[in-house]
Amino acid sequence: MVKENKIKIALAISYIIIISLFLWAFFNHFSINELTSYDFIKDNRNYLIQFKTSNYFFLITIFTIFTIFWVLLLGFGTPIALLGGFIFGKWIGTLVVAISLSIGATFLYLFSKYFLKDIIEKKFFEKFKYLNEKFKKNEFIFFLIYRFIGGIPFFISNIIPVLFNVKVKNFFFGSILGMLPQLFVYVALGSGFEEIINKNIDTPSFSSIIFSQEIYIPIIGFIFLIIIGIFIKKRFIK
C-alpha cells in the first residue's frame, strides 16, 4: 500500500513537472501579444493553408497527437475546437476534433482511474454522489447526457466518471456523440474566423466580425445549446 502511494505521488509530481515544462516552452516561444495579433494569425493562417494543401493527412495526424497531449496536460476543449475549425473547416474539423478530444479524454480517464482514484473520490465524491444512481440505471445514455450538458471544466468532466466506474467504450463513444453538437458550434466559429481573415487584408472592425453570418450563426447556435442543456439538466438530473 505504501509502495503504491509512493508510485502515485511520483506520477503526480511528474505530471505537474510535464505540465509546467509544456507551458514554459509554449509561452517562451509565443508571447500573448503575438498570439492575439491579427498579422500573426493571418501570416500563420497562410502558412497552414499552404501546408495543408500538400500534407493534409499528415496535418490531421499531428493535430490529433497534439490534441491528445493537450487533453492529458489538462487543456480545455474550446481552443482545440476553434483551432480545428480554423484549420480544417466545419465538417472535417468537427469530426477530427471530436475523435481527437475523445481519445485524449479517454486516456486521461484511464490514467486517473488507475493512479488518481483515491484523490478524485476524496475531492469530488460528496459533490457528485447524487449522480451515482443515474449512471447505474443506464450508463451510456446518462453519460451521453452528461457530455451534452457540459457546464463543468473539460478536464474535470473527464475525471469525474472515475467515481462511477464508467466503462471505457461508453466513455469513448459517449464522449464523441455527446460533445458533437457543442463542438460543431465551436468548430464553425473557428472556421468563420478563418473565412473572415481570408476576406480581410487589414484588421476588421469588431462590429463587422460580430455581424458576419460566419460568426453570429454559431453564436446563436451556442445560445440555443445552452437553453437545451438547461432544460435537459432540469428534466433528467434534478
PyMOL commands that set and color helices and strands:
alter all, ss='L'
color gray80, all
select helices_A, chain A and resi 2-29+32-35+38-54+56-72+77-88+90-115+117-137+139-149+154-164+168-199+206-210+213-237
alter helices_A, ss='H'
color red, helices_A
deselect
rebuild
show_as cartoon
